[in-house]
Amino acid sequence: MKFKPPFSYFVVEEESMMPTYKPGDRLFTFNWSNIHEGSPIVFKEKGTCYVKRVTKVEDETIFVRGDNKHKSAVMAPIKRAQVIGRVLWAGR
């Protein structure tokens, strides 16, 4: 089993979560948290980290989308194992 640190740090690089999070915002995630509908999360897809909001959780499958419907691409459902953590704090 791979060790997962309790916290991680990210910088927002895209506009898909505006106005909640803007490019350049710093995010801290809590990586040992349960994921619930409505939670903003950071996850990894094909080597890239994304921040999106959870819209639905079905066992090991998580459905996500960005808050900015005009700038957010439709994402396929992700697996729970792809989740890095739930956003705990954001700032500039």
N, CA, C and O atoms as a MOPAC input file, in Angstrom:
PM7 MOZYME 1SCF
protein

 N      0.83900 1    -1.18100 1     0.00000 1
 C      0.00000 1     0.00000 1     0.00000 1
 C      0.88600 1     1.24700 1     0.00000 1
 O      1.82600 1     1.34400 1     0.78900 1
 N      0.59000 1     2.18200 1    -0.87100 1
 C      1.36500 1     3.40700 1    -0.99900 1
 C      0.93800 1     4.40800 1     0.07900 1
 O     -0.25400 1     4.59900 1     0.32200 1
 N      1.93200 1     5.05100 1     0.72900 1
 C      1.65100 1     6.05000 1     1.75300 1
 C      1.11800 1     7.31600 1     1.10000 1
 O      1.65600 1     7.77900 1     0.09400 1
 N      0.06700 1     7.86900 1     1.67100 1
 C     -0.53100 1     9.10700 1     1.18600 1
 C     -0.39500 1    10.14900 1     2.28800 1
 O     -0.94300 1     9.95700 1     3.37300 1
 N      0.32300 1    11.25600 1     2.04100 1
 C      0.48500 1    12.27600 1     3.07800 1
 C     -0.87200 1    12.90300 1     3.42000 1
 O     -1.78200 1    12.88500 1     2.59200 1
 N     -1.01600 1    13.45600 1     4.62700 1
 C     -2.32200 1    14.00400 1     5.02400 1
 C     -2.69300 1    15.28800 1     4.28400 1
 O     -3.87800 1    15.57600 1     4.12000 1
 N     -1.70200 1    16.06900 1     3.83400 1
 C     -1.97700 1    17.33500 1     3.16800 1
 C     -1.16300 1    17.45500 1     1.88600 1
 O     -0.07400 1    16.89100 1     1.77700 1
 N     -1.70400 1    18.19700 1     0.91200 1
 C     -0.98500 1    18.50800 1    -0.32400 1
 C     -1.25000 1    19.96100 1    -0.68500 1
 O     -2.19800 1    20.57500 1    -0.19700 1
 N     -0.39500 1    20.50100 1    -1.54900 1
 C     -0.45200 1    21.89700 1    -1.96400 1
 C     -0.49600 1    21.95900 1    -3.48200 1
 O      0.26300 1    21.26200 1    -4.15500 1
 N     -1.37800 1    22.78800 1    -4.02400 1
 C     -1.52000 1    22.93400 1    -5.47200 1
 C     -1.73300 1    24.39700 1    -5.81400 1
 O     -2.16200 1    25.18300 1    -4.97000 1
 N     -1.43100 1    24.76500 1    -7.05900 1
 C     -1.73600 1    26.09000 1    -7.59000 1
 C     -2.71900 1    25.90000 1    -8.73900 1
 O     -2.47300 1    25.10100 1    -9.64200 1
 N     -3.82900 1    26.63000 1    -8.70900 1
 C     -4.84600 1    26.53800 1    -9.75100 1
 C     -4.26300 1    27.10400 1   -11.04600 1
 O     -3.68300 1    28.19000 1   -11.05400 1
 N     -4.42400 1    26.35400 1   -12.14000 1
 C     -3.86700 1    26.77800 1   -13.42600 1
 C     -4.93700 1    27.02700 1   -14.48700 1
 O     -4.61800 1    27.50100 1   -15.57800 1
 N     -6.18200 1    26.72200 1   -14.19400 1
 C     -7.22400 1    26.86600 1   -15.20500 1
 C     -8.41600 1    27.64500 1   -14.64800 1
 O     -8.46700 1    27.94400 1   -13.45500 1
 N     -9.36800 1    27.97100 1   -15.51700 1
 C    -10.51500 1    28.79200 1   -15.13900 1
 C    -11.78400 1    27.98700 1   -14.90200 1
 O    -12.85300 1    28.57500 1   -14.73700 1
 N    -11.70200 1    26.67200 1   -14.88100 1
 C    -12.90400 1    25.83600 1   -14.80600 1
 C    -13.65000 1    25.93100 1   -13.47700 1
 O    -14.81400 1    25.53500 1   -13.39800 1
 N    -13.00600 1    26.44400 1   -12.43700 1
 C    -13.67700 1    26.54500 1   -11.13500 1
 C    -13.97500 1    27.99100 1   -10.73800 1
 O    -14.32800 1    28.25400 1    -9.58800 1
 N    -13.83600 1    28.93300 1   -11.67900 1
 C    -14.15600 1    30.33200 1   -11.38700 1
 C    -15.65700 1    30.47000 1   -11.16700 1
 O    -16.41300 1    29.77000 1   -11.84000 1
 N    -16.12400 1    31.30400 1   -10.29500 1
 C    -15.37700 1    32.28100 1    -9.51100 1
 C    -14.84100 1    31.72000 1    -8.19000 1
 O    -14.16800 1    32.43800 1    -7.45000 1
 N    -15.12400 1    30.46200 1    -7.88500 1
 C    -14.68700 1    29.88800 1    -6.60500 1
 C    -13.17400 1    29.91300 1    -6.47700 1
 O    -12.64300 1    30.40100 1    -5.48000 1
 N    -12.47300 1    29.38900 1    -7.48000 1
 C    -11.01200 1    29.37700 1    -7.49900 1
 C    -10.54800 1    29.95300 1    -8.82500 1
 O    -11.06300 1    29.59600 1    -9.88400 1
 N     -9.56700 1    30.84900 1    -8.75700 1
 C     -9.03800 1    31.51800 1    -9.95200 1
 C     -7.61000 1    31.04800 1   -10.22500 1
 O     -6.92800 1    30.58800 1    -9.31000 1
 N     -7.15000 1    31.16000 1   -11.48100 1
 C     -5.75600 1    30.82200 1   -11.75700 1
 C     -4.82900 1    31.59400 1   -10.82100 1
 O     -4.99200 1    32.79700 1   -10.61400 1
 N     -3.86500 1    30.88600 1   -10.26600 1
 C     -2.93000 1    31.47800 1    -9.30900 1
 C     -3.30200 1    31.23500 1    -7.85700 1
 O     -2.45600 1    31.37700 1    -6.97300 1
 N     -4.56900 1    30.86600 1    -7.59000 1
 C     -4.96400 1    30.55400 1    -6.21500 1
 C     -4.19000 1    29.32700 1    -5.73200 1
 O     -3.91400 1    28.40300 1    -6.49800 1
 N     -3.85400 1    29.34300 1    -4.45600 1
 C     -3.17100 1    28.21000 1    -3.83300 1
 C     -4.19200 1    27.38400 1    -3.07300 1
 O     -5.01400 1    27.92600 1    -2.33400 1
 N     -4.13800 1    26.07800 1    -3.25500 1
 C     -5.07200 1    25.17200 1    -2.59300 1
 C     -4.31300 1    24.22100 1    -1.68900 1
 O     -3.25800 1    23.70300 1    -2.05500 1
 N     -4.85500 1    23.99900 1    -0.52000 1
 C     -4.35600 1    22.95000 1     0.37100 1
 C     -5.44800 1    21.90300 1     0.46600 1
 O     -6.61400 1    22.22500 1     0.69500 1
 N     -5.06500 1    20.65100 1     0.29000 1
 C     -6.04200 1    19.56600 1     0.36300 1
 C     -5.77900 1    18.70700 1     1.58100 1
 O     -4.64000 1    18.54000 1     2.01800 1
 N     -6.85900 1    18.16600 1     2.11800 1
 C     -6.76900 1    17.15600 1     3.16700 1
 C     -6.99900 1    15.82900 1     2.47100 1
 O     -8.07100 1    15.58400 1     1.91700 1
 N     -5.99600 1    14.98400 1     2.50300 1
 C     -5.99700 1    13.77900 1     1.68200 1
 C     -6.56800 1    12.54700 1     2.37000 1
 O     -6.68400 1    11.49200 1     1.74600 1
 N     -6.91900 1    12.66100 1     3.61600 1
 C     -7.47000 1    11.51400 1     4.34100 1
 C     -8.96300 1    11.68700 1     4.59000 1
 O     -9.52600 1    11.03000 1     5.46600 1
 N     -9.59400 1    12.54700 1     3.84300 1
 C    -10.99900 1    12.89500 1     4.04400 1
 C    -11.91500 1    12.02400 1     3.19800 1
 O    -11.53500 1    11.56700 1     2.12100 1
 N    -13.12200 1    11.80000 1     3.69500 1
 C    -14.15000 1    11.16700 1     2.87800 1
 C    -14.64200 1    12.18200 1     1.85000 1
 O    -14.67000 1    13.38300 1     2.11700 1
 N    -15.02300 1    11.69700 1     0.69400 1
 C    -15.49100 1    12.55300 1    -0.38600 1
 C    -17.01800 1    12.52100 1    -0.39600 1
 O    -17.64100 1    11.45900 1    -0.37100 1
 N    -17.60000 1    13.72600 1    -0.43500 1
 C    -19.05300 1    13.85700 1    -0.44100 1
 C    -19.49100 1    14.73200 1    -1.60400 1
 O    -18.70200 1    15.52100 1    -2.12400 1
 N    -20.75000 1    14.59400 1    -2.01400 1
 C    -21.29900 1    15.45100 1    -3.05700 1
 C    -21.17300 1    16.90900 1    -2.62000 1
 O    -21.45500 1    17.25200 1    -1.47200 1
 N    -20.75100 1    17.75000 1    -3.54300 1
 C    -20.56900 1    19.16800 1    -3.26500 1
 C    -19.15700 1    19.54100 1    -2.86100 1
 O    -18.81000 1    20.72200 1    -2.84900 1
 N    -18.33200 1    18.54900 1    -2.52700 1
 C    -16.95500 1    18.82300 1    -2.10000 1
 C    -16.07700 1    19.19500 1    -3.28900 1
 O    -16.14600 1    18.53800 1    -4.32800 1
 N    -15.24700 1    20.24400 1    -3.15800 1
 C    -14.23200 1    20.49200 1    -4.17800 1
 C    -13.05900 1    19.55100 1    -3.91600 1
 O    -12.60800 1    19.42000 1    -2.77800 1
 N    -12.56800 1    18.90000 1    -4.96000 1
 C    -11.47400 1    17.94200 1    -4.81200 1
 C    -10.39300 1    18.20900 1    -5.84400 1
 O    -10.62200 1    18.88000 1    -6.85100 1
 N     -9.21600 1    17.67300 1    -5.57500 1
 C     -8.13000 1    17.63200 1    -6.55400 1
 C     -7.92000 1    16.16200 1    -6.88600 1
 O     -7.85400 1    15.31700 1    -5.99300 1
 N     -7.81700 1    15.86400 1    -8.17800 1
 C     -7.58600 1    14.48700 1    -8.60800 1
 C     -6.62200 1    14.48700 1    -9.78100 1
 O     -6.37600 1    15.51300 1   -10.41600 1
 N     -6.09000 1    13.31900 1   -10.04500 1
 C     -5.11600 1    13.16900 1   -11.13000 1
 C     -5.73800 1    12.33900 1   -12.24500 1
 O     -6.32000 1    11.28000 1   -12.00700 1
 N     -5.59900 1    12.85100 1   -13.47800 1
 C     -6.09200 1    12.16300 1   -14.67100 1
 C     -4.99600 1    12.24400 1   -15.72900 1
 O     -4.64700 1    13.33700 1   -16.17500 1
 N     -4.45300 1    11.10300 1   -16.13000 1
 C     -3.40800 1    11.04400 1   -17.16100 1
 C     -2.24700 1    11.98100 1   -16.85800 1
 O     -1.77200 1    12.68900 1   -17.74500 1
 N     -1.79300 1    11.98800 1   -15.61900 1
 C     -0.62600 1    12.76400 1   -15.22200 1
 C     -0.87600 1    14.23000 1   -14.93100 1
 O      0.05500 1    14.94300 1   -14.55700 1
 N     -2.10700 1    14.70600 1   -15.09100 1
 C     -2.45200 1    16.10200 1   -14.83500 1
 C     -3.37900 1    16.18600 1   -13.63300 1
 O     -4.27800 1    15.36000 1   -13.47300 1
 N     -3.15500 1    17.19400 1   -12.78100 1
 C     -4.02500 1    17.41400 1   -11.61900 1
 C     -5.12400 1    18.40400 1   -11.99000 1
 O     -4.87400 1    19.41000 1   -12.65200 1
 N     -6.32900 1    18.10500 1   -11.55800 1
 C     -7.49700 1    18.94100 1   -11.79700 1
 C     -8.18500 1    19.24400 1   -10.47800 1
 O     -8.13500 1    18.44500 1    -9.54300 1
 N     -8.83400 1    20.41100 1   -10.40600 1
 C     -9.70900 1    20.72600 1    -9.28500 1
 C    -11.12200 1    20.83600 1    -9.84800 1
 O    -11.37200 1    21.60100 1   -10.78000 1
 N    -12.03400 1    20.07300 1    -9.27700 1
 C    -13.44100 1    20.04200 1    -9.71000 1
 C    -14.31700 1    19.82500 1    -8.47900 1
 O    -13.82100 1    19.53200 1    -7.39200 1
 N    -15.62700 1    19.97400 1    -8.66800 1
 C    -16.58300 1    19.75500 1    -7.59500 1
 C    -17.25800 1    18.39900 1    -7.80600 1
 O    -17.61200 1    18.04200 1    -8.93000 1
 N    -17.43000 1    17.65700 1    -6.72800 1
 C    -18.09200 1    16.34800 1    -6.78300 1
 C    -19.59300 1    16.57100 1    -6.96400 1
 O    -20.21800 1    17.30900 1    -6.20300 1
 N    -20.15800 1    15.92300 1    -7.98000 1
 C    -21.60200 1    16.02600 1    -8.20200 1
 C    -22.33500 1    14.76700 1    -7.76200 1
 O    -23.52300 1    14.81100 1    -7.44300 1
 N    -21.61500 1    13.63300 1    -7.74600 1
 C    -22.25000 1    12.36800 1    -7.36400 1
 C    -21.17500 1    11.36000 1    -6.98700 1
 O    -20.10100 1    11.33200 1    -7.58700 1
 N    -21.46900 1    10.53400 1    -5.99100 1
 C    -20.55900 1     9.46900 1    -5.56600 1
 C    -21.32900 1     8.15300 1    -5.59700 1
 O    -22.37900 1     8.01700 1    -4.96900 1
 N    -20.79200 1     7.19000 1    -6.33700 1
 C    -21.37800 1     5.84900 1    -6.41900 1
 C    -20.27800 1     4.82900 1    -6.14600 1
 O    -19.52200 1     4.47800 1    -7.05100 1
 N    -20.18200 1     4.35900 1    -4.92700 1
 C    -19.15100 1     3.41200 1    -4.51800 1
 C    -17.76000 1     3.95400 1    -4.84900 1
 O    -17.30800 1     4.90800 1    -4.21500 1
 N    -17.08500 1     3.36900 1    -5.81800 1
 C    -15.72500 1     3.78200 1    -6.18800 1
 C    -15.69600 1     4.75600 1    -7.36300 1
 O    -14.62100 1     5.16000 1    -7.80600 1
 N    -16.87200 1     5.13500 1    -7.87100 1
 C    -16.96300 1     6.04800 1    -9.00600 1
 C    -17.42100 1     7.41900 1    -8.52800 1
 O    -18.37600 1     7.53500 1    -7.75900 1
 N    -16.72500 1     8.46000 1    -8.99300 1
 C    -17.03300 1     9.83000 1    -8.58800 1
 C    -17.26300 1    10.66600 1    -9.84400 1
 O    -16.45500 1    10.64800 1   -10.77300 1
 N    -18.36500 1    11.39000 1    -9.85700 1
 C    -18.70700 1    12.27700 1   -10.96000 1
 C    -18.34100 1    13.69700 1   -10.55100 1
 O    -18.65500 1    14.12500 1    -9.44000 1
 N    -17.67900 1    14.42700 1   -11.44300 1
 C    -17.18600 1    15.77100 1   -11.12200 1
 C    -17.51800 1    16.74300 1   -12.24800 1
 O    -17.79600 1    16.34200 1   -13.37900 1
 N    -17.48200 1    18.04500 1   -11.90800 1
 C    -17.61100 1    19.09600 1   -12.91000 1
 C    -17.03300 1    20.38300 1   -12.34200 1
 O    -16.87500 1    20.52600 1   -11.12900 1
 N    -16.72300 1    21.31000 1   -13.22600 1
 C    -16.23100 1    22.60700 1   -12.79900 1
 C    -17.37900 1    23.54100 1   -12.47400 1
 O    -18.48900 1    23.35600 1   -12.97400 1
 N    -17.13000 1    24.54100 1   -11.64400 1
 C    -18.15600 1    25.52600 1   -11.30300 1
 C    -18.44400 1    26.46000 1   -12.47100 1
 O    -19.55600 1    26.97500 1   -12.58300 1
 N    -17.47200 1    26.68800 1   -13.33800 1
 C    -17.60400 1    27.58600 1   -14.48100 1
 C    -18.03800 1    26.76500 1   -15.69500 1
 O    -17.20500 1    26.16600 1   -16.37600 1
 N    -19.31600 1    26.74100 1   -15.95700 1
 C    -19.84800 1    25.89000 1   -17.03200 1
 C    -19.34000 1    26.29600 1   -18.42100 1
 O    -19.35200 1    25.47900 1   -19.34200 1
 N    -18.89400 1    27.55300 1   -18.58200 1
 C    -18.40100 1    28.01800 1   -19.88200 1
 C    -16.94300 1    27.64100 1   -20.13100 1
 O    -16.51500 1    27.57900 1   -21.28300 1
 N    -16.17300 1    27.38700 1   -19.07100 1
 C    -14.74300 1    27.09300 1   -19.21000 1
 C    -14.37700 1    25.67100 1   -18.79900 1
 O    -13.21900 1    25.27300 1   -18.92600 1
 N    -15.33600 1    24.90800 1   -18.31400 1
 C    -15.04100 1    23.57100 1   -17.80700 1
 C    -15.43800 1    22.50700 1   -18.82100 1
 O    -16.59200 1    22.43800 1   -19.24400 1
 N    -14.48300 1    21.68800 1   -19.20300 1
 C    -14.76800 1    20.56600 1   -20.10000 1
 C    -15.54600 1    19.49900 1   -19.34300 1
 O    -15.39700 1    19.35400 1   -18.12900 1
 N    -16.36900 1    18.76100 1   -20.05800 1
 C    -17.09200 1    17.65000 1   -19.44900 1
 C    -16.08000 1    16.55100 1   -19.15400 1
 O    -15.33500 1    16.12600 1   -20.03700 1
 N    -16.06000 1    16.10100 1   -17.92000 1
 C    -15.10200 1    15.07800 1   -17.50200 1
 C    -15.82400 1    13.73800 1   -17.35400 1
 O    -16.95500 1    13.67900 1   -16.87400 1
 N    -15.16500 1    12.68600 1   -17.76800 1
 C    -15.68800 1    11.34300 1   -17.53100 1
 C    -15.61600 1    11.07000 1   -16.03600 1
 O    -14.81200 1    11.68600 1   -15.33700 1
 N    -16.43800 1    10.16300 1   -15.53700 1
 C    -16.34100 1     9.81100 1   -14.11400 1
 C    -14.93300 1     9.34400 1   -13.77800 1
 O    -14.24100 1     8.76600 1   -14.61600 1
 N    -14.51900 1     9.60000 1   -12.55100 1
 C    -13.19000 1     9.18500 1   -12.09700 1
 C    -13.34000 1     8.10300 1   -11.03800 1
 O    -14.42500 1     7.88800 1   -10.49800 1
 N    -12.26200 1     7.44200 1   -10.75700 1
 C    -12.23700 1     6.42400 1    -9.69600 1
 C    -11.75300 1     7.05700 1    -8.39700 1
 O    -10.96700 1     8.00500 1    -8.42400 1
 N    -12.20500 1     6.55200 1    -7.28700 1
 C    -11.81800 1     7.07300 1    -5.97300 1
 C    -10.29000 1     7.08400 1    -5.81500 1
 O     -9.74600 1     7.97000 1    -5.15600 1
 N     -9.61000 1     6.12500 1    -6.40200 1
 C     -8.14600 1     6.04100 1    -6.30300 1
 C     -7.44200 1     7.22400 1    -6.98400 1
 O     -6.27700 1     7.49000 1    -6.68700 1
 N     -8.11800 1     7.93300 1    -7.88300 1
 C     -7.52900 1     9.08200 1    -8.56300 1
 C     -7.56000 1    10.34300 1    -7.70100 1
 O     -6.83600 1    11.29800 1    -7.97800 1
 N     -8.38800 1    10.35400 1    -6.66500 1
 C     -8.55000 1    11.54100 1    -5.82000 1
 C     -7.31700 1    11.73000 1    -4.95600 1
 O     -6.87500 1    10.80900 1    -4.26900 1
 N     -6.77100 1    12.93400 1    -4.99800 1
 C     -5.64900 1    13.28700 1    -4.13100 1
 C     -6.18700 1    13.75700 1    -2.79400 1
 O     -5.72300 1    13.31400 1    -1.74400 1
 N     -7.17600 1    14.66400 1    -2.82700 1
 C     -7.76100 1    15.11900 1    -1.56900 1
 C     -8.86500 1    16.13300 1    -1.76700 1
 O     -9.10600 1    16.60700 1    -2.87800 1
 N     -9.53100 1    16.45700 1    -0.67600 1
 C    -10.60000 1    17.45600 1    -0.64100 1
 C     -9.98100 1    18.80900 1    -0.33000 1
 O     -9.13400 1    18.91600 1     0.55700 1
 N    -10.40100 1    19.84500 1    -1.05600 1
 C     -9.86200 1    21.17700 1    -0.80900 1
 C    -10.27000 1    21.63100 1     0.59100 1
 O    -11.44900 1    21.66200 1     0.94300 1
 N     -9.26100 1    21.97500 1     1.36700 1
 C     -9.46000 1    22.39700 1     2.76200 1
 C     -9.37700 1    23.90700 1     2.89200 1
 O    -10.10700 1    24.51400 1     3.67700 1
 N     -8.47600 1    24.51600 1     2.11100 1
 C     -8.24100 1    25.95900 1     2.21400 1
 C     -7.74400 1    26.46500 1     0.87300 1
 O     -7.00300 1    25.77400 1     0.17300 1
 N     -8.16000 1    27.68500 1     0.51500 1
 C     -7.69900 1    28.30700 1    -0.72300 1
 C     -7.36300 1    29.77200 1    -0.44400 1
 O     -8.01800 1    30.42500 1     0.36800 1
 N     -6.33500 1    30.27800 1    -1.12700 1
 C     -5.95700 1    31.67000 1    -0.97300 1
 C     -5.03700 1    32.09800 1    -2.09400 1
 O     -4.65300 1    31.28400 1    -2.93300 1
 N     -4.69100 1    33.33700 1    -2.11300 1
 C     -3.80100 1    33.88000 1    -3.14700 1
 C     -2.37500 1    33.86100 1    -2.70500 1
 O     -1.49100 1    34.28200 1    -3.45200 1

